[in-house]
């Protein structure tokens, strides 16, 4: 019997559900990851001042060095990497045969980027939608009625 994992994720929570067979029987949640940093405001994540540098210019004034990535984006990337590593490890343990990813578009791209090529080949469907806040029964109903 074929096992499918359904990943419903956003920048601060990822829920993994398992279904068996073509009729999607025995639907149940197997994992719930939470990243509180993904929800925090940027100013709450920054612990110290921006870097400064001094260069040639008007009166040798100091300038701040802006980061290439915000702290929020950094934590979201780390969270996507954590989920990707979990899915890759589970694939190597033969815990699932197919993957379905449901996430809002930006985080869906982060997830895709953090999956190995082998795990990416098992993805049979990607849906850009936010459903992590629904309860398990509502998610099951959405999956059975909206996904093929």
CNS distance restraints for C-alpha pairs under 8 A (distance, minus, plus):
assign (resid   1 and name CA) (resid  20 and name CA) 6.66 0.50 0.50
assign (resid   1 and name CA) (resid  21 and name CA) 5.59 0.50 0.50
assign (resid   2 and name CA) (resid  20 and name CA) 5.86 0.50 0.50
assign (resid   2 and name CA) (resid  21 and name CA) 5.17 0.50 0.50
assign (resid   2 and name CA) (resid  22 and name CA) 7.74 0.50 0.50
assign (resid   2 and name CA) (resid  96 and name CA) 7.57 0.50 0.50
assign (resid   2 and name CA) (resid  97 and name CA) 6.08 0.50 0.50
assign (resid   2 and name CA) (resid  98 and name CA) 7.83 0.50 0.50
assign (resid   3 and name CA) (resid  18 and name CA) 6.91 0.50 0.50
assign (resid   3 and name CA) (resid  19 and name CA) 5.90 0.50 0.50
assign (resid   3 and name CA) (resid  20 and name CA) 4.63 0.50 0.50
assign (resid   3 and name CA) (resid  21 and name CA) 6.34 0.50 0.50
assign (resid   3 and name CA) (resid  95 and name CA) 7.55 0.50 0.50
assign (resid   3 and name CA) (resid  96 and name CA) 4.99 0.50 0.50
assign (resid   3 and name CA) (resid  97 and name CA) 5.34 0.50 0.50
assign (resid   3 and name CA) (resid  98 and name CA) 6.61 0.50 0.50
assign (resid   4 and name CA) (resid  18 and name CA) 5.79 0.50 0.50
assign (resid   4 and name CA) (resid  19 and name CA) 5.36 0.50 0.50
assign (resid   4 and name CA) (resid  20 and name CA) 6.27 0.50 0.50
assign (resid   4 and name CA) (resid  21 and name CA) 7.85 0.50 0.50
assign (resid   4 and name CA) (resid  96 and name CA) 5.63 0.50 0.50
assign (resid   4 and name CA) (resid  97 and name CA) 5.81 0.50 0.50
assign (resid   4 and name CA) (resid  98 and name CA) 4.65 0.50 0.50
assign (resid   4 and name CA) (resid  99 and name CA) 5.68 0.50 0.50
assign (resid   4 and name CA) (resid 100 and name CA) 7.44 0.50 0.50
assign (resid   5 and name CA) (resid  16 and name CA) 6.53 0.50 0.50
assign (resid   5 and name CA) (resid  17 and name CA) 5.55 0.50 0.50
assign (resid   5 and name CA) (resid  18 and name CA) 4.63 0.50 0.50
assign (resid   5 and name CA) (resid  19 and name CA) 6.52 0.50 0.50
assign (resid   5 and name CA) (resid  96 and name CA) 6.21 0.50 0.50
assign (resid   5 and name CA) (resid  97 and name CA) 7.85 0.50 0.50
assign (resid   5 and name CA) (resid  98 and name CA) 6.31 0.50 0.50
assign (resid   5 and name CA) (resid  99 and name CA) 4.99 0.50 0.50
assign (resid   5 and name CA) (resid 100 and name CA) 6.32 0.50 0.50
assign (resid   6 and name CA) (resid  16 and name CA) 5.63 0.50 0.50
assign (resid   6 and name CA) (resid  17 and name CA) 5.03 0.50 0.50
assign (resid   6 and name CA) (resid  18 and name CA) 6.30 0.50 0.50
assign (resid   6 and name CA) (resid  19 and name CA) 7.94 0.50 0.50
assign (resid   6 and name CA) (resid  99 and name CA) 5.86 0.50 0.50
assign (resid   6 and name CA) (resid 100 and name CA) 4.69 0.50 0.50
assign (resid   6 and name CA) (resid 101 and name CA) 5.98 0.50 0.50
assign (resid   6 and name CA) (resid 102 and name CA) 7.44 0.50 0.50
assign (resid   7 and name CA) (resid  14 and name CA) 6.73 0.50 0.50
assign (resid   7 and name CA) (resid  15 and name CA) 5.79 0.50 0.50
assign (resid   7 and name CA) (resid  16 and name CA) 4.60 0.50 0.50
assign (resid   7 and name CA) (resid  17 and name CA) 6.48 0.50 0.50
assign (resid   7 and name CA) (resid  99 and name CA) 7.49 0.50 0.50
assign (resid   7 and name CA) (resid 100 and name CA) 6.16 0.50 0.50
assign (resid   7 and name CA) (resid 101 and name CA) 4.91 0.50 0.50
assign (resid   7 and name CA) (resid 102 and name CA) 5.93 0.50 0.50
assign (resid   7 and name CA) (resid 103 and name CA) 7.93 0.50 0.50
assign (resid   8 and name CA) (resid  14 and name CA) 5.69 0.50 0.50
assign (resid   8 and name CA) (resid  15 and name CA) 5.23 0.50 0.50
assign (resid   8 and name CA) (resid  16 and name CA) 6.40 0.50 0.50
assign (resid   8 and name CA) (resid 101 and name CA) 6.30 0.50 0.50
assign (resid   8 and name CA) (resid 102 and name CA) 4.72 0.50 0.50
assign (resid   8 and name CA) (resid 103 and name CA) 5.81 0.50 0.50
assign (resid   8 and name CA) (resid 130 and name CA) 7.62 0.50 0.50
assign (resid   8 and name CA) (resid 131 and name CA) 6.47 0.50 0.50
assign (resid   8 and name CA) (resid 132 and name CA) 5.71 0.50 0.50
assign (resid   9 and name CA) (resid  13 and name CA) 5.66 0.50 0.50
assign (resid   9 and name CA) (resid  14 and name CA) 4.03 0.50 0.50
assign (resid   9 and name CA) (resid  15 and name CA) 6.18 0.50 0.50
assign (resid   9 and name CA) (resid 101 and name CA) 7.86 0.50 0.50
assign (resid   9 and name CA) (resid 102 and name CA) 6.32 0.50 0.50
assign (resid   9 and name CA) (resid 103 and name CA) 4.89 0.50 0.50
assign (resid   9 and name CA) (resid 104 and name CA) 7.65 0.50 0.50
assign (resid   9 and name CA) (resid 107 and name CA) 7.63 0.50 0.50
assign (resid   9 and name CA) (resid 108 and name CA) 7.97 0.50 0.50
assign (resid   9 and name CA) (resid 130 and name CA) 7.29 0.50 0.50
assign (resid   9 and name CA) (resid 131 and name CA) 7.57 0.50 0.50
assign (resid   9 and name CA) (resid 132 and name CA) 5.96 0.50 0.50
assign (resid  10 and name CA) (resid  14 and name CA) 6.30 0.50 0.50
assign (resid  10 and name CA) (resid 103 and name CA) 5.61 0.50 0.50
assign (resid  10 and name CA) (resid 104 and name CA) 6.34 0.50 0.50
assign (resid  10 and name CA) (resid 107 and name CA) 6.02 0.50 0.50
assign (resid  10 and name CA) (resid 130 and name CA) 6.83 0.50 0.50
assign (resid  10 and name CA) (resid 132 and name CA) 6.99 0.50 0.50
assign (resid  11 and name CA) (resid  35 and name CA) 7.65 0.50 0.50
assign (resid  11 and name CA) (resid  38 and name CA) 5.37 0.50 0.50
assign (resid  11 and name CA) (resid  39 and name CA) 7.30 0.50 0.50
assign (resid  11 and name CA) (resid  76 and name CA) 5.52 0.50 0.50
assign (resid  11 and name CA) (resid  79 and name CA) 7.40 0.50 0.50
assign (resid  11 and name CA) (resid  80 and name CA) 7.85 0.50 0.50
assign (resid  11 and name CA) (resid 107 and name CA) 6.23 0.50 0.50
assign (resid  12 and name CA) (resid  34 and name CA) 5.73 0.50 0.50
assign (resid  12 and name CA) (resid  35 and name CA) 4.62 0.50 0.50
assign (resid  12 and name CA) (resid  36 and name CA) 6.00 0.50 0.50
assign (resid  12 and name CA) (resid  37 and name CA) 7.12 0.50 0.50
assign (resid  12 and name CA) (resid  38 and name CA) 4.56 0.50 0.50
assign (resid  12 and name CA) (resid  39 and name CA) 5.89 0.50 0.50
assign (resid  12 and name CA) (resid  76 and name CA) 7.30 0.50 0.50
assign (resid  12 and name CA) (resid  79 and name CA) 7.59 0.50 0.50
assign (resid  13 and name CA) (resid  32 and name CA) 7.28 0.50 0.50
assign (resid  13 and name CA) (resid  33 and name CA) 5.57 0.50 0.50
assign (resid  13 and name CA) (resid  34 and name CA) 4.50 0.50 0.50
assign (resid  13 and name CA) (resid  35 and name CA) 6.06 0.50 0.50
assign (resid  13 and name CA) (resid 132 and name CA) 6.92 0.50 0.50
assign (resid  14 and name CA) (resid  32 and name CA) 5.87 0.50 0.50
assign (resid  14 and name CA) (resid  33 and name CA) 5.04 0.50 0.50
assign (resid  14 and name CA) (resid  34 and name CA) 6.56 0.50 0.50
assign (resid  14 and name CA) (resid  83 and name CA) 7.61 0.50 0.50
assign (resid  14 and name CA) (resid 132 and name CA) 7.01 0.50 0.50
assign (resid  15 and name CA) (resid  29 and name CA) 7.15 0.50 0.50
assign (resid  15 and name CA) (resid  30 and name CA) 7.85 0.50 0.50
assign (resid  15 and name CA) (resid  31 and name CA) 5.76 0.50 0.50
assign (resid  15 and name CA) (resid  32 and name CA) 4.48 0.50 0.50
assign (resid  15 and name CA) (resid  33 and name CA) 6.25 0.50 0.50
assign (resid  15 and name CA) (resid 132 and name CA) 6.85 0.50 0.50
assign (resid  16 and name CA) (resid  29 and name CA) 5.84 0.50 0.50
assign (resid  16 and name CA) (resid  30 and name CA) 5.77 0.50 0.50
assign (resid  16 and name CA) (resid  31 and name CA) 5.10 0.50 0.50
assign (resid  16 and name CA) (resid  32 and name CA) 6.42 0.50 0.50
assign (resid  17 and name CA) (resid  27 and name CA) 6.87 0.50 0.50
assign (resid  17 and name CA) (resid  28 and name CA) 5.49 0.50 0.50
assign (resid  17 and name CA) (resid  29 and name CA) 4.19 0.50 0.50
assign (resid  17 and name CA) (resid  30 and name CA) 5.59 0.50 0.50
assign (resid  17 and name CA) (resid  31 and name CA) 7.17 0.50 0.50
assign (resid  18 and name CA) (resid  26 and name CA) 7.68 0.50 0.50
assign (resid  18 and name CA) (resid  27 and name CA) 5.72 0.50 0.50
assign (resid  18 and name CA) (resid  28 and name CA) 5.57 0.50 0.50
assign (resid  18 and name CA) (resid  29 and name CA) 6.28 0.50 0.50
assign (resid  18 and name CA) (resid  30 and name CA) 6.65 0.50 0.50
assign (resid  19 and name CA) (resid  24 and name CA) 5.05 0.50 0.50
assign (resid  19 and name CA) (resid  25 and name CA) 5.77 0.50 0.50
assign (resid  19 and name CA) (resid  26 and name CA) 5.64 0.50 0.50
assign (resid  19 and name CA) (resid  27 and name CA) 4.68 0.50 0.50
assign (resid  19 and name CA) (resid  28 and name CA) 6.90 0.50 0.50
assign (resid  20 and name CA) (resid  24 and name CA) 5.31 0.50 0.50
assign (resid  20 and name CA) (resid  25 and name CA) 5.35 0.50 0.50
assign (resid  20 and name CA) (resid  26 and name CA) 6.19 0.50 0.50
assign (resid  20 and name CA) (resid  27 and name CA) 7.37 0.50 0.50
assign (resid  21 and name CA) (resid  25 and name CA) 6.44 0.50 0.50
assign (resid  24 and name CA) (resid 144 and name CA) 7.59 0.50 0.50
assign (resid  27 and name CA) (resid 140 and name CA) 7.08 0.50 0.50
assign (resid  28 and name CA) (resid 136 and name CA) 7.89 0.50 0.50
assign (resid  29 and name CA) (resid 136 and name CA) 7.43 0.50 0.50
assign (resid  35 and name CA) (resid  39 and name CA) 7.62 0.50 0.50
assign (resid  35 and name CA) (resid  79 and name CA) 6.65 0.50 0.50
assign (resid  36 and name CA) (resid  40 and name CA) 6.76 0.50 0.50
assign (resid  37 and name CA) (resid  45 and name CA) 7.48 0.50 0.50
assign (resid  37 and name CA) (resid  72 and name CA) 7.12 0.50 0.50
assign (resid  37 and name CA) (resid  75 and name CA) 6.20 0.50 0.50
assign (resid  37 and name CA) (resid  76 and name CA) 7.87 0.50 0.50
assign (resid  38 and name CA) (resid  72 and name CA) 6.08 0.50 0.50
assign (resid  38 and name CA) (resid  73 and name CA) 7.94 0.50 0.50
assign (resid  38 and name CA) (resid  75 and name CA) 5.89 0.50 0.50
assign (resid  38 and name CA) (resid  76 and name CA) 5.52 0.50 0.50
assign (resid  38 and name CA) (resid  79 and name CA) 7.90 0.50 0.50
assign (resid  39 and name CA) (resid  72 and name CA) 7.92 0.50 0.50
assign (resid  40 and name CA) (resid  44 and name CA) 6.41 0.50 0.50
assign (resid  40 and name CA) (resid  45 and name CA) 6.91 0.50 0.50
assign (resid  40 and name CA) (resid  72 and name CA) 7.27 0.50 0.50
assign (resid  41 and name CA) (resid  45 and name CA) 6.75 0.50 0.50
assign (resid  41 and name CA) (resid  72 and name CA) 7.31 0.50 0.50
assign (resid  42 and name CA) (resid  46 and name CA) 6.60 0.50 0.50
assign (resid  42 and name CA) (resid  70 and name CA) 7.32 0.50 0.50
assign (resid  42 and name CA) (resid  71 and name CA) 6.25 0.50 0.50
assign (resid  42 and name CA) (resid  72 and name CA) 5.87 0.50 0.50
assign (resid  45 and name CA) (resid  71 and name CA) 6.27 0.50 0.50
assign (resid  45 and name CA) (resid  72 and name CA) 7.33 0.50 0.50
assign (resid  46 and name CA) (resid  71 and name CA) 6.90 0.50 0.50
assign (resid  50 and name CA) (resid  64 and name CA) 6.02 0.50 0.50
assign (resid  50 and name CA) (resid  65 and name CA) 6.24 0.50 0.50
assign (resid  50 and name CA) (resid  66 and name CA) 6.91 0.50 0.50
assign (resid  51 and name CA) (resid  64 and name CA) 5.62 0.50 0.50
assign (resid  51 and name CA) (resid  65 and name CA) 5.15 0.50 0.50
assign (resid  51 and name CA) (resid  66 and name CA) 7.57 0.50 0.50
assign (resid  52 and name CA) (resid  62 and name CA) 6.39 0.50 0.50
assign (resid  52 and name CA) (resid  63 and name CA) 5.50 0.50 0.50
assign (resid  52 and name CA) (resid  64 and name CA) 4.40 0.50 0.50
assign (resid  52 and name CA) (resid  65 and name CA) 5.64 0.50 0.50
assign (resid  53 and name CA) (resid  62 and name CA) 5.63 0.50 0.50
assign (resid  53 and name CA) (resid  63 and name CA) 5.51 0.50 0.50
assign (resid  53 and name CA) (resid  64 and name CA) 6.39 0.50 0.50
assign (resid  53 and name CA) (resid  65 and name CA) 6.96 0.50 0.50
assign (resid  54 and name CA) (resid  60 and name CA) 6.36 0.50 0.50
assign (resid  54 and name CA) (resid  61 and name CA) 6.26 0.50 0.50
assign (resid  54 and name CA) (resid  62 and name CA) 4.56 0.50 0.50
assign (resid  54 and name CA) (resid  63 and name CA) 6.32 0.50 0.50
assign (resid  55 and name CA) (resid  60 and name CA) 5.98 0.50 0.50
assign (resid  55 and name CA) (resid  61 and name CA) 7.18 0.50 0.50
assign (resid  55 and name CA) (resid  62 and name CA) 7.05 0.50 0.50
assign (resid  56 and name CA) (resid  60 and name CA) 5.52 0.50 0.50
assign (resid  56 and name CA) (resid  61 and name CA) 7.93 0.50 0.50
assign (resid  57 and name CA) (resid  61 and name CA) 6.90 0.50 0.50
assign (resid  69 and name CA) (resid  73 and name CA) 6.19 0.50 0.50
assign (resid  69 and name CA) (resid  74 and name CA) 6.43 0.50 0.50
assign (resid  70 and name CA) (resid  74 and name CA) 6.21 0.50 0.50
assign (resid  71 and name CA) (resid  75 and name CA) 6.26 0.50 0.50
assign (resid  72 and name CA) (resid  76 and name CA) 6.22 0.50 0.50
assign (resid  73 and name CA) (resid  77 and name CA) 6.12 0.50 0.50
assign (resid  74 and name CA) (resid  78 and name CA) 6.30 0.50 0.50
assign (resid  75 and name CA) (resid  79 and name CA) 6.11 0.50 0.50
assign (resid  76 and name CA) (resid  80 and name CA) 6.18 0.50 0.50
assign (resid  76 and name CA) (resid 107 and name CA) 7.94 0.50 0.50
assign (resid  77 and name CA) (resid  81 and name CA) 6.11 0.50 0.50
assign (resid  77 and name CA) (resid 110 and name CA) 6.65 0.50 0.50
assign (resid  78 and name CA) (resid  82 and name CA) 6.18 0.50 0.50
assign (resid  79 and name CA) (resid  83 and name CA) 6.36 0.50 0.50
assign (resid  80 and name CA) (resid  84 and name CA) 6.10 0.50 0.50
assign (resid  80 and name CA) (resid 107 and name CA) 7.50 0.50 0.50
assign (resid  80 and name CA) (resid 110 and name CA) 5.93 0.50 0.50
assign (resid  80 and name CA) (resid 111 and name CA) 5.24 0.50 0.50
assign (resid  80 and name CA) (resid 114 and name CA) 6.52 0.50 0.50
assign (resid  81 and name CA) (resid  85 and name CA) 6.08 0.50 0.50
assign (resid  81 and name CA) (resid 110 and name CA) 8.00 0.50 0.50
assign (resid  81 and name CA) (resid 111 and name CA) 7.19 0.50 0.50
assign (resid  81 and name CA) (resid 114 and name CA) 5.31 0.50 0.50
assign (resid  81 and name CA) (resid 115 and name CA) 7.95 0.50 0.50
assign (resid  82 and name CA) (resid  86 and name CA) 6.26 0.50 0.50
assign (resid  83 and name CA) (resid  87 and name CA) 6.22 0.50 0.50
assign (resid  83 and name CA) (resid 111 and name CA) 7.39 0.50 0.50
assign (resid  84 and name CA) (resid  88 and name CA) 6.11 0.50 0.50
assign (resid  84 and name CA) (resid 111 and name CA) 6.32 0.50 0.50
assign (resid  84 and name CA) (resid 114 and name CA) 5.08 0.50 0.50
assign (resid  84 and name CA) (resid 115 and name CA) 4.85 0.50 0.50
assign (resid  84 and name CA) (resid 116 and name CA) 7.66 0.50 0.50
assign (resid  85 and name CA) (resid  89 and name CA) 6.10 0.50 0.50
assign (resid  85 and name CA) (resid 114 and name CA) 7.51 0.50 0.50
assign (resid  85 and name CA) (resid 115 and name CA) 7.15 0.50 0.50
assign (resid  86 and name CA) (resid  90 and name CA) 6.16 0.50 0.50
assign (resid  87 and name CA) (resid  91 and name CA) 6.09 0.50 0.50
assign (resid  87 and name CA) (resid 115 and name CA) 7.49 0.50 0.50
assign (resid  87 and name CA) (resid 119 and name CA) 7.40 0.50 0.50
assign (resid  88 and name CA) (resid  92 and name CA) 6.35 0.50 0.50
assign (resid  88 and name CA) (resid 115 and name CA) 6.73 0.50 0.50
assign (resid  88 and name CA) (resid 116 and name CA) 6.57 0.50 0.50
assign (resid  88 and name CA) (resid 119 and name CA) 6.11 0.50 0.50
assign (resid  89 and name CA) (resid  93 and name CA) 6.38 0.50 0.50
assign (resid  90 and name CA) (resid  94 and name CA) 6.27 0.50 0.50
assign (resid  90 and name CA) (resid  95 and name CA) 5.43 0.50 0.50
assign (resid  90 and name CA) (resid  96 and name CA) 7.18 0.50 0.50
assign (resid  91 and name CA) (resid  95 and name CA) 5.93 0.50 0.50
assign (resid  91 and name CA) (resid  96 and name CA) 6.21 0.50 0.50
assign (resid  91 and name CA) (resid  97 and name CA) 7.70 0.50 0.50
assign (resid  91 and name CA) (resid 119 and name CA) 6.78 0.50 0.50
assign (resid  97 and name CA) (resid 122 and name CA) 6.77 0.50 0.50
assign (resid  98 and name CA) (resid 122 and name CA) 4.93 0.50 0.50
assign (resid  98 and name CA) (resid 123 and name CA) 5.95 0.50 0.50
assign (resid  98 and name CA) (resid 124 and name CA) 6.40 0.50 0.50
assign (resid  99 and name CA) (resid 122 and name CA) 5.67 0.50 0.50
assign (resid  99 and name CA) (resid 123 and name CA) 4.45 0.50 0.50
assign (resid  99 and name CA) (resid 124 and name CA) 5.95 0.50 0.50
assign (resid  99 and name CA) (resid 125 and name CA) 7.18 0.50 0.50
assign (resid 100 and name CA) (resid 123 and name CA) 5.69 0.50 0.50
assign (resid 100 and name CA) (resid 124 and name CA) 5.89 0.50 0.50
assign (resid 100 and name CA) (resid 125 and name CA) 4.89 0.50 0.50
assign (resid 100 and name CA) (resid 126 and name CA) 5.89 0.50 0.50
assign (resid 101 and name CA) (resid 108 and name CA) 7.40 0.50 0.50
assign (resid 101 and name CA) (resid 123 and name CA) 7.35 0.50 0.50
assign (resid 101 and name CA) (resid 125 and name CA) 6.38 0.50 0.50
assign (resid 101 and name CA) (resid 126 and name CA) 4.77 0.50 0.50
assign (resid 101 and name CA) (resid 127 and name CA) 6.23 0.50 0.50
assign (resid 102 and name CA) (resid 108 and name CA) 7.29 0.50 0.50
assign (resid 102 and name CA) (resid 126 and name CA) 5.91 0.50 0.50
assign (resid 102 and name CA) (resid 127 and name CA) 4.71 0.50 0.50
assign (resid 102 and name CA) (resid 128 and name CA) 5.88 0.50 0.50
assign (resid 102 and name CA) (resid 129 and name CA) 5.95 0.50 0.50
assign (resid 102 and name CA) (resid 130 and name CA) 7.18 0.50 0.50
assign (resid 102 and name CA) (resid 131 and name CA) 7.64 0.50 0.50
assign (resid 103 and name CA) (resid 107 and name CA) 6.21 0.50 0.50
assign (resid 103 and name CA) (resid 108 and name CA) 5.17 0.50 0.50
assign (resid 103 and name CA) (resid 127 and name CA) 6.49 0.50 0.50
assign (resid 103 and name CA) (resid 128 and name CA) 5.18 0.50 0.50
assign (resid 103 and name CA) (resid 129 and name CA) 5.16 0.50 0.50
assign (resid 103 and name CA) (resid 130 and name CA) 5.50 0.50 0.50
assign (resid 103 and name CA) (resid 131 and name CA) 7.54 0.50 0.50
assign (resid 104 and name CA) (resid 108 and name CA) 5.93 0.50 0.50
assign (resid 104 and name CA) (resid 127 and name CA) 7.90 0.50 0.50
assign (resid 104 and name CA) (resid 128 and name CA) 4.72 0.50 0.50
assign (resid 104 and name CA) (resid 129 and name CA) 4.84 0.50 0.50
assign (resid 104 and name CA) (resid 130 and name CA) 5.36 0.50 0.50
assign (resid 105 and name CA) (resid 109 and name CA) 6.33 0.50 0.50
assign (resid 105 and name CA) (resid 128 and name CA) 5.12 0.50 0.50
assign (resid 105 and name CA) (resid 129 and name CA) 7.41 0.50 0.50
assign (resid 106 and name CA) (resid 110 and name CA) 6.61 0.50 0.50
assign (resid 107 and name CA) (resid 111 and name CA) 6.16 0.50 0.50
assign (resid 108 and name CA) (resid 112 and name CA) 6.17 0.50 0.50
assign (resid 108 and name CA) (resid 126 and name CA) 7.99 0.50 0.50
assign (resid 108 and name CA) (resid 128 and name CA) 7.06 0.50 0.50
assign (resid 109 and name CA) (resid 113 and name CA) 6.13 0.50 0.50
assign (resid 110 and name CA) (resid 114 and name CA) 6.32 0.50 0.50
assign (resid 111 and name CA) (resid 115 and name CA) 6.42 0.50 0.50
assign (resid 112 and name CA) (resid 120 and name CA) 7.08 0.50 0.50
assign (resid 115 and name CA) (resid 119 and name CA) 5.90 0.50 0.50
assign (resid 115 and name CA) (resid 120 and name CA) 6.00 0.50 0.50
assign (resid 116 and name CA) (resid 120 and name CA) 6.14 0.50 0.50
assign (resid 117 and name CA) (resid 121 and name CA) 6.31 0.50 0.50
assign (resid 118 and name CA) (resid 122 and name CA) 6.96 0.50 0.50
assign (resid 119 and name CA) (resid 123 and name CA) 6.94 0.50 0.50
assign (resid 131 and name CA) (resid 139 and name CA) 6.94 0.50 0.50
assign (resid 134 and name CA) (resid 138 and name CA) 5.84 0.50 0.50
assign (resid 134 and name CA) (resid 139 and name CA) 6.09 0.50 0.50
assign (resid 135 and name CA) (resid 139 and name CA) 6.29 0.50 0.50
assign (resid 136 and name CA) (resid 140 and name CA) 6.10 0.50 0.50
assign (resid 137 and name CA) (resid 141 and name CA) 6.13 0.50 0.50
assign (resid 138 and name CA) (resid 142 and name CA) 6.12 0.50 0.50
assign (resid 139 and name CA) (resid 143 and name CA) 6.10 0.50 0.50
assign (resid 140 and name CA) (resid 144 and name CA) 6.14 0.50 0.50
assign (resid 141 and name CA) (resid 145 and name CA) 6.06 0.50 0.50
assign (resid 142 and name CA) (resid 146 and name CA) 5.54 0.50 0.50
assign (resid 142 and name CA) (resid 147 and name CA) 7.45 0.50 0.50
assign (resid 143 and name CA) (resid 147 and name CA) 5.15 0.50 0.50
assign (resid 144 and name CA) (resid 148 and name CA) 7.59 0.50 0.50
